Amino acid sequence: MRITRRALFSIAAVAGLPVSARAASARFQLATTFSGKITYSRNSSIWVWENGQTSEILNGDNISDPRWSPDGSSLIYVRTGNSFSDLYTYSLTSGAETQLTANQPPYDIGSVEYMQNSSWVIDPDWSKSGLIGFISDAVPAQGALAVFLMSSVAEAPYLALMPETYEEDIFNLQLSADGSLAIYTVRVRLGDASSGTYVALRDLNNGSAYQLAESKGDQFDPALSPDNAWAAMTIRDQSGVTDLWIVHIESGERTRLTRGQNAMSPRWSPNGQSIAWIRMDNYKFEIWAATFENGNISGETRLVDEDGMDPLGGLSWWMDSSINAGG
């Protein structure tokens, strides 16, 4: 199935990471200096980090990819069923869950009709502008994965404008803060029957898209800075180690942010002053963050060190308006 190809790539992306040595114990102090709330998936449930503490927001089965609403009062996420997945929201004030898509077919589970009509939702995002985006294969074009948009949770999804270049396998969607751009990963088939990935940037107003940067290794997990000036991404080197890089959107210049960290899934703070990411150490996943300034990071600090973290679910960072404005 189409989702299986994406899942297999994701599993390979994690399983291929080599083990790094434990850092000095002085680096393993849980941080309280970063502001706001960072949500992530752990043990198929939704968790949040805030002020150095972690807590469970929503306990469930097969929940992943939580993302904050612009005002921080709700979350959007994916709930996976039997050969399908759907988009949901959860209100932190009322505790109510709302189903936004309906991808389970009305046929007997396991039947040919069921398998032919099931659809998937993956990698949602909720822009500060209020625009919601996700990737789904619920399109007529032979089930290819495509970007869908929603003006609000009350509106029906619609297909985003498509680029001229056909993109069969896409994932890791993130929308710009102003809702004008989408950044995501594209998987392409190579001549030797293998595949590779690159990061694409799409203008949602006209559908034009282009590869953001060249690299010898696979690129994935892209994230746009709030001002659309930078794109952070994960790049795998020739030895299989993944690290964070940033690309200056206007100039295309690349800068390496981490080295030998098995880092992935970067996410900017809403004020653009920090970056958080997931890294693997001794086959255990952790959340780290650092201050970002003038194309570089400093003060790398571990925020979360817990079992059962889902690295493919990514991160989402929310701040209140005063902090977001730099206050």
C-alpha positions as CSV (number, residue, x, y, z in Angstrom):
1,M,0.0,0.0,0.0
2,R,1.1,3.6,-0.6
3,I,1.3,4.4,3.1
4,T,3.4,1.3,3.7
5,R,6.1,2.7,1.3
6,R,6.2,5.9,3.4
7,A,6.2,3.9,6.6
8,L,9.0,1.7,5.5
9,F,11.1,4.7,4.6
10,S,10.4,6.2,8.0
11,I,11.4,3.0,9.8
12,A,14.6,2.8,7.8
13,A,15.3,6.4,8.6
14,V,15.2,5.6,12.3
15,A,16.7,2.2,12.2
16,G,19.7,3.3,10.2
17,L,20.9,5.7,12.8
18,P,24.1,4.7,14.5
19,V,24.5,4.9,18.2
20,S,26.4,7.9,19.6
21,A,28.3,8.0,22.9
22,R,26.6,9.4,25.9
23,A,27.3,13.1,26.4
24,A,28.8,14.4,29.6
25,S,26.4,14.4,32.5
26,A,26.6,18.1,32.8
27,R,24.7,18.4,29.5
28,F,21.8,16.4,30.8
29,Q,20.1,19.0,33.0
30,L,16.4,19.4,32.2
31,A,15.8,22.9,30.9
32,T,13.4,25.5,32.3
33,T,14.9,28.4,30.3
34,F,12.8,27.9,27.1
35,S,9.3,29.4,27.0
36,G,6.0,28.0,25.8
37,K,4.8,24.5,25.3
38,I,6.2,21.7,23.1
39,T,3.9,18.8,22.3
40,Y,5.0,15.4,21.1
41,S,3.7,11.8,20.8
42,R,4.7,9.2,23.3
43,N,3.3,5.6,23.6
44,S,0.6,6.5,21.1
45,S,-0.6,9.4,23.3
46,I,-0.1,13.1,23.3
47,W,2.3,14.7,25.8
48,V,3.5,18.3,26.5
49,W,6.7,19.8,27.9
50,E,6.3,23.1,29.8
51,N,8.7,24.8,32.2
52,G,10.9,21.7,32.6
53,Q,7.9,19.4,33.3
54,T,6.2,16.9,31.1
55,S,2.6,15.7,31.3
56,E,0.1,13.7,29.3
57,I,-2.6,15.6,27.5
58,L,-4.6,12.9,25.8
59,N,-4.3,9.2,26.3
60,G,-5.4,7.1,23.4
61,D,-4.6,4.3,20.9
62,N,-2.6,5.0,17.8
63,I,-2.5,8.8,18.1
64,S,0.4,10.7,16.5
65,D,1.5,14.0,15.0
66,P,0.0,16.5,17.5
67,R,0.1,20.1,16.4
68,W,-1.0,23.2,18.3
69,S,-3.8,25.5,17.2
70,P,-2.8,29.2,16.8
71,D,-4.3,30.2,20.1
72,G,-3.0,27.1,22.0
73,S,-6.5,26.0,23.1
74,S,-6.7,22.9,20.8
75,L,-4.6,20.3,19.1
76,I,-4.9,18.6,15.7
77,Y,-3.6,15.1,15.3
78,V,-3.9,11.8,13.5
79,R,-5.7,8.7,14.8
80,T,-4.9,5.5,12.9
81,G,-7.3,2.7,12.4
82,N,-7.4,-0.6,10.4
83,S,-5.8,0.4,7.0
84,F,-6.9,4.1,7.3
85,S,-6.3,7.2,9.4
86,D,-8.2,10.3,10.2
87,L,-7.7,13.8,11.4
88,Y,-9.0,14.9,14.8
89,T,-9.0,17.9,17.0
90,Y,-8.9,18.0,20.8
91,S,-10.1,20.9,22.9
92,L,-7.9,21.5,26.0
93,T,-10.8,23.5,27.6
94,S,-13.7,21.2,27.1
95,G,-11.9,17.9,26.6
96,A,-13.9,17.2,23.4
97,E,-12.5,15.3,20.4
98,T,-13.8,16.2,17.0
99,Q,-13.3,14.0,13.9
100,L,-12.5,16.1,10.8
101,T,-12.1,13.4,8.1
102,A,-13.9,10.1,7.5
103,N,-11.6,7.7,5.7
104,Q,-12.8,4.3,6.9
105,P,-14.7,2.6,4.0
106,P,-18.3,1.4,4.6
107,Y,-17.3,-2.2,3.7
108,D,-16.3,-5.4,5.6
109,I,-12.8,-5.0,7.0
110,G,-10.4,-7.0,4.9
111,S,-12.6,-7.1,1.8
112,V,-11.3,-6.0,-1.6
113,E,-13.8,-3.1,-1.5
114,Y,-12.5,-2.1,1.9
115,M,-8.8,-2.0,0.8
116,Q,-9.6,-0.3,-2.5
117,N,-11.5,2.6,-0.8
118,S,-9.5,3.2,2.4
119,S,-7.5,6.4,2.6
120,W,-4.8,7.9,4.8
121,V,-4.2,11.2,6.5
122,I,-0.6,11.9,7.5
123,D,1.6,14.8,8.8
124,P,-0.9,17.6,9.6
125,D,0.0,21.2,10.5
126,W,-1.9,24.2,11.8
127,S,-0.5,27.5,10.7
128,K,-0.5,30.6,12.8
129,S,-2.7,32.1,10.1
130,G,-5.4,29.5,10.9
131,L,-4.9,27.5,7.8
132,I,-4.8,23.7,8.3
133,G,-2.8,21.4,6.0
134,F,-2.3,17.6,5.8
135,I,-1.2,15.0,3.3
136,S,-3.6,12.4,2.0
137,D,-4.0,9.8,-0.8
138,A,-7.8,10.5,-1.1
139,V,-7.4,11.9,-4.6
140,P,-8.5,10.6,-8.0
141,A,-4.9,10.6,-9.4
142,Q,-4.2,6.9,-8.7
143,G,-4.0,7.5,-5.0
144,A,-0.9,9.7,-5.1
145,L,-0.2,11.5,-1.9
146,A,-1.2,15.2,-2.1
147,V,-1.5,18.3,0.0
148,F,-4.9,19.2,1.3
149,L,-5.9,22.4,3.0
150,M,-8.7,23.5,5.3
151,S,-9.5,27.2,5.9
152,S,-10.8,26.2,9.4
153,V,-11.9,23.2,11.3
154,A,-15.5,24.1,10.2
155,E,-14.6,24.0,6.5
156,A,-14.3,21.0,4.2
157,P,-10.8,20.0,3.0
158,Y,-9.8,21.0,-0.5
159,L,-6.8,20.0,-2.7
160,A,-4.0,22.5,-2.7
161,L,-2.7,23.9,-6.1
162,M,-0.4,21.2,-7.6
163,P,3.0,21.9,-9.0
164,E,3.8,21.0,-12.6
165,T,6.3,18.4,-11.5
166,Y,4.5,15.2,-10.4
167,E,5.2,14.3,-6.8
168,E,4.1,10.7,-6.0
169,D,5.4,10.3,-2.5
170,I,5.4,13.3,-0.1
171,F,5.4,13.6,3.6
172,N,6.6,15.8,6.5
173,L,4.3,18.7,5.7
174,Q,4.7,22.1,7.5
175,L,2.9,25.4,6.6
176,S,4.4,28.8,6.9
177,A,3.2,31.0,9.7
178,D,1.4,33.3,7.2
179,G,-0.2,30.4,5.3
180,S,1.4,31.2,2.0
181,L,3.9,28.4,1.7
182,A,4.1,24.7,2.3
183,I,7.4,22.8,2.9
184,Y,7.6,19.0,2.7
185,T,9.7,16.0,1.8
186,V,9.6,14.4,-1.6
187,R,10.7,10.8,-2.2
188,V,12.0,10.0,-5.7
189,R,13.0,6.8,-7.4
190,L,16.6,6.5,-8.5
191,G,18.0,4.7,-11.5
192,D,19.4,1.8,-9.5
193,A,15.9,0.9,-8.1
194,S,16.7,2.7,-4.8
195,S,15.1,5.9,-3.7
196,G,16.2,9.3,-2.3
197,T,14.5,12.3,-0.7
198,Y,14.7,16.1,-1.0
199,V,12.9,19.0,0.5
200,A,10.5,21.0,-1.6
201,L,9.0,24.5,-1.0
202,R,5.6,25.2,-2.6
203,D,3.9,28.5,-3.1
204,L,0.3,27.8,-2.1
205,N,-1.0,30.8,-4.0
206,N,0.1,29.5,-7.5
207,G,1.2,25.9,-6.9
208,S,4.8,26.4,-8.0
209,A,7.3,24.3,-6.2
210,Y,11.1,23.7,-6.3
211,Q,13.8,21.8,-4.5
212,L,15.1,23.9,-1.8
213,A,18.8,22.8,-1.6
214,E,21.2,20.2,-3.0
215,S,22.9,17.6,-0.9
216,K,24.6,14.3,-1.3
217,G,22.4,12.7,1.5
218,D,18.7,12.3,2.0
219,Q,16.9,15.4,3.2
220,F,13.7,15.3,5.3
221,D,11.8,16.8,8.3
222,P,11.7,20.4,7.0
223,A,10.5,23.4,9.0
224,L,10.1,27.0,8.0
225,S,11.1,29.8,10.4
226,P,8.2,32.1,11.4
227,D,9.5,34.9,9.1
228,N,10.0,32.6,6.1
229,A,13.7,33.5,6.0
230,W,15.1,30.1,7.0
231,A,14.3,26.4,6.5
232,A,15.6,23.8,9.0
233,M,15.9,20.2,7.8
234,T,17.5,16.9,8.6
235,I,20.2,15.6,6.3
236,R,21.7,12.1,6.4
237,D,25.4,11.9,5.6
238,Q,27.2,9.1,3.8
239,S,27.8,7.2,7.0
240,G,24.2,7.2,8.0
241,V,24.3,9.9,10.7
242,T,21.5,12.5,10.6
243,D,22.1,16.1,11.6
244,L,20.3,19.4,11.4
245,W,21.0,22.0,8.7
246,I,19.4,25.3,7.8
247,V,19.0,26.9,4.4
248,H,18.7,30.6,3.9
249,I,15.6,30.8,1.6
250,E,16.7,33.8,-0.4
251,S,20.4,32.9,-1.0
252,G,20.1,29.1,-0.8
253,E,23.2,29.0,1.5
254,R,23.3,25.9,3.8
255,T,24.7,25.8,7.3
256,R,25.2,22.8,9.5
257,L,23.8,23.2,13.0
258,T,24.6,19.9,14.7
259,R,27.4,17.3,14.1
260,G,27.1,13.6,14.8
261,Q,24.0,13.9,16.9
262,N,21.5,11.6,15.1
263,A,19.2,14.7,15.1
264,M,15.9,14.9,13.3
265,S,12.5,16.6,13.3
266,P,13.5,20.3,13.9
267,R,10.8,22.8,14.9
268,W,11.1,26.5,15.4
269,S,9.7,28.4,18.4
270,P,6.9,30.8,17.2
271,N,9.1,33.8,17.9
272,G,11.9,32.4,15.7
273,Q,14.4,32.7,18.5
274,S,14.9,29.0,19.3
275,I,14.9,25.6,17.6
276,A,13.8,22.3,19.1
277,W,14.6,18.8,17.7
278,I,14.6,15.1,18.5
279,R,17.8,13.2,18.7
280,M,18.7,9.6,19.3
281,D,21.2,8.5,21.9
282,N,21.9,4.9,22.8
283,Y,18.7,3.9,21.0
284,K,16.6,6.3,23.1
285,F,15.0,9.5,21.8
286,E,15.2,12.9,23.5
287,I,14.0,16.4,22.8
288,W,16.7,19.1,22.7
289,A,16.5,22.9,22.1
290,A,18.9,25.7,21.4
291,T,18.8,29.5,20.9
292,F,18.9,30.6,17.3
293,E,20.6,33.8,16.1
294,N,22.2,34.9,12.9
295,G,22.2,31.5,11.3
296,N,23.7,29.6,14.3
297,I,22.5,27.9,17.4
298,S,23.9,28.1,21.0
299,G,23.1,26.8,24.4
300,E,22.1,23.3,23.4
301,T,19.9,21.9,26.2
302,R,18.1,18.6,26.7
303,L,14.4,19.1,27.5
304,V,12.9,15.6,27.5
305,D,14.4,12.2,28.2
306,E,11.6,9.6,28.3
307,D,10.9,6.1,27.0
308,G,8.4,5.5,24.3
309,M,8.8,8.8,22.4
310,D,7.7,8.7,18.7
311,P,10.4,10.5,16.6
312,L,8.3,10.3,13.5
313,G,5.5,12.2,15.2
314,G,7.6,15.4,15.3
315,L,7.2,18.4,17.6
316,S,5.0,21.4,17.8
317,W,5.8,24.6,19.8
318,W,3.3,27.1,21.1
319,M,3.9,30.4,22.9
320,D,1.5,33.1,24.1
321,S,1.3,36.3,22.0
322,S,3.6,38.4,24.3
323,I,6.4,35.8,24.1
324,N,5.8,35.3,20.4
325,A,6.3,39.0,19.8
326,G,9.6,38.8,21.6
327,G,8.4,39.9,25.0
